[in-house]
Amino acid sequence: MPLLLGLLLVALPCAASAAEPETGNISGTVTDEGSNPLVEVEVCAEAVDKTRFKCDLTWHNGAFEITNLPVGSYKVGFWDEAGNFVTQFWEHGLVWNEATPVSVTAGGTATVIAALQRGAKIQGVVTAAATGLPVGGVEACASAGELERCATTNAEGAYTIDGLASGNRGSSISTR
């Protein structure tokens, strides 16, 4: 009986670990177009079926690693919160729908390398129609399809929207 109990206790951890989902990783680097590493760019992986979403920030050398992702296909996006670079989706997409899926396998690490483009800027001043005076606290947004970037006007009504893709992709500007 003690031998049977001992064998049962040894088998329990094996059975528990077998029930855990198999996982893998996505790692890589993010640079500018001149191959200079970009620091604190947010890199996110979203499952193609939209059931999982996980992020990491790039380190001093532009590297990132998103760990313990369940096996499957993921789309990867890159956001420079400082607004100097265009939001991009691997590989060279400007919106999630243009992203190329990355396959995550059990115990494997998929490698993703991204070179972000410097973004364009739009600057302006929002004024009240009735008085012509500047209006602060207004959100000005530029959008091109699904991609939208916004900025809030300061006390002088001035705003700068940065990180925009150059060219015209059916863009529009609005205030809210």
C-alpha positions as CSV (number, residue, x, y, z in Angstrom):
1,M,0.0,0.0,0.0
2,P,2.7,2.6,0.8
3,L,4.4,1.7,-2.5
4,L,1.2,2.3,-4.4
5,L,0.6,5.7,-2.6
6,G,4.2,6.7,-3.4
7,L,3.7,5.9,-7.1
8,L,0.5,7.8,-7.2
9,L,2.1,10.9,-5.7
10,V,5.0,10.8,-8.2
11,A,2.5,10.5,-11.1
12,L,0.3,13.5,-10.0
13,P,2.8,16.2,-11.0
14,C,3.2,14.6,-14.4
15,A,-0.5,14.5,-15.0
16,A,-0.9,18.1,-13.9
17,S,1.8,19.4,-16.2
18,A,0.4,17.4,-19.1
19,A,-2.9,19.4,-18.7
20,E,-1.1,22.8,-19.1
21,P,-1.3,24.3,-22.6
22,E,1.8,24.2,-24.7
23,T,3.4,27.6,-25.2
24,G,6.1,29.3,-27.2
25,N,7.5,32.8,-27.6
26,I,7.9,35.7,-30.1
27,S,11.1,37.7,-29.9
28,G,13.1,40.0,-32.1
29,T,14.4,43.6,-32.5
30,V,12.9,46.9,-33.4
31,T,15.1,49.5,-35.1
32,D,14.7,52.7,-37.2
33,E,15.4,52.6,-40.9
34,G,19.1,53.2,-40.2
35,S,19.3,50.0,-38.0
36,N,19.5,52.0,-34.8
37,P,17.8,50.2,-31.9
38,L,14.5,51.8,-30.7
39,V,13.9,51.8,-26.9
40,E,10.5,51.5,-25.2
41,V,8.5,50.7,-28.3
42,E,5.5,48.6,-27.3
43,V,5.3,45.3,-29.2
44,C,2.1,43.4,-28.9
45,A,1.0,39.9,-30.2
46,E,-2.7,39.3,-30.8
47,A,-3.9,35.8,-31.6
48,V,-5.4,35.7,-35.1
49,D,-8.7,34.4,-33.5
50,K,-8.5,37.5,-31.2
51,T,-8.7,35.3,-28.0
52,R,-5.3,36.4,-26.6
53,F,-3.3,39.6,-26.5
54,K,0.1,40.1,-24.8
55,C,2.8,42.9,-25.0
56,D,6.4,43.8,-24.1
57,L,8.5,46.9,-24.4
58,T,11.8,47.0,-26.3
59,W,14.9,47.2,-24.2
60,H,18.0,49.4,-24.5
61,N,19.2,47.3,-27.5
62,G,15.8,47.3,-29.3
63,A,15.2,43.6,-28.3
64,F,11.9,42.3,-27.0
65,E,10.4,38.9,-26.0
66,I,6.8,38.0,-25.6
67,T,6.8,34.8,-23.6
68,N,4.4,32.0,-22.8
69,L,2.0,32.4,-25.7
70,P,-0.3,29.5,-26.3
71,V,0.5,27.7,-29.6
72,G,-1.1,29.3,-32.6
73,S,-1.0,32.1,-35.1
74,Y,-0.4,35.7,-34.0
75,K,-0.3,39.2,-35.5
76,V,2.4,41.5,-34.1
77,G,2.1,45.3,-33.8
78,F,4.7,48.0,-32.9
79,W,3.7,51.3,-31.2
80,D,6.1,54.2,-30.5
81,E,4.3,56.0,-27.7
82,A,6.6,59.1,-28.2
83,G,5.0,59.4,-31.7
84,N,8.2,59.7,-33.6
85,F,7.6,56.6,-35.7
86,V,4.7,55.2,-37.6
87,T,2.6,52.4,-35.9
88,Q,3.4,49.3,-37.9
89,F,2.2,45.7,-38.0
90,W,4.6,42.8,-39.0
91,E,5.4,42.6,-41.8
92,H,5.2,46.2,-43.2
93,G,1.4,46.7,-42.6
94,L,-0.2,49.9,-41.3
95,V,-3.3,48.2,-39.8
96,W,-4.0,44.8,-38.1
97,N,-5.7,43.5,-41.2
98,E,-2.4,44.0,-43.2
99,A,-0.3,42.0,-40.7
100,T,1.3,38.8,-41.7
101,P,0.6,36.0,-39.1
102,V,3.5,34.6,-37.1
103,S,3.3,30.9,-36.1
104,V,4.1,30.1,-32.4
105,T,5.0,26.5,-31.8
106,A,5.4,24.5,-28.6
107,G,8.8,25.3,-27.0
108,G,9.8,27.4,-30.0
109,T,10.6,31.1,-30.5
110,A,9.4,32.9,-33.6
111,T,11.7,35.8,-34.6
112,V,10.3,39.1,-35.8
113,I,12.5,41.9,-37.0
114,A,11.0,45.4,-37.6
115,A,12.4,48.6,-39.0
116,L,10.0,51.5,-38.2
117,Q,9.7,54.5,-40.4
118,R,9.8,58.0,-39.1
119,G,6.3,59.5,-39.0
120,A,4.9,62.6,-40.5
121,K,3.3,65.4,-38.4
122,I,0.2,67.6,-38.7
123,Q,0.1,70.8,-36.7
124,G,-2.7,73.3,-36.3
125,V,-4.7,75.6,-34.1
126,V,-8.4,75.1,-33.2
127,T,-10.4,78.3,-32.8
128,A,-14.0,79.0,-31.9
129,A,-16.1,79.8,-34.9
130,A,-18.0,82.5,-33.1
131,T,-15.1,84.4,-31.6
132,G,-12.0,83.3,-33.5
133,L,-10.3,82.7,-30.1
134,P,-8.2,79.6,-29.5
135,V,-9.9,76.6,-27.8
136,G,-7.9,74.3,-25.4
137,G,-8.8,70.8,-24.5
138,V,-10.1,69.8,-27.9
139,E,-9.1,66.4,-29.3
140,A,-7.9,66.6,-32.9
141,C,-7.5,63.3,-34.8
142,A,-6.1,62.2,-38.1
143,S,-7.3,59.0,-39.5
144,A,-6.6,56.8,-42.5
145,G,-9.0,53.9,-42.5
146,E,-8.6,51.9,-39.2
147,L,-5.5,53.8,-38.1
148,E,-6.1,56.9,-36.0
149,R,-3.7,59.2,-34.1
150,C,-5.0,62.0,-31.9
151,A,-3.7,65.0,-29.9
152,T,-5.3,67.4,-27.5
153,T,-5.1,71.2,-28.0
154,N,-3.2,73.2,-25.4
155,A,-4.4,76.5,-23.9
156,E,-3.5,78.3,-27.1
157,G,-5.5,75.9,-29.2
158,A,-2.4,74.4,-30.8
159,Y,-1.9,70.7,-31.4
160,T,0.6,68.3,-33.1
161,I,-0.4,64.9,-34.3
162,D,2.7,62.9,-35.0
163,G,3.6,59.3,-36.0
164,L,1.6,59.5,-39.2
165,A,2.3,57.5,-42.3
166,S,3.4,59.8,-45.1
167,G,1.3,60.0,-48.2
168,N,-2.5,60.0,-48.6
169,R,-4.4,56.9,-47.6
170,G,-7.8,58.4,-47.6
171,S,-6.9,60.6,-44.6
172,S,-9.3,62.9,-42.7
173,I,-8.9,65.3,-39.8
174,S,-11.6,65.8,-37.2
175,T,-12.1,67.5,-33.8
176,R,-14.1,66.2,-30.9
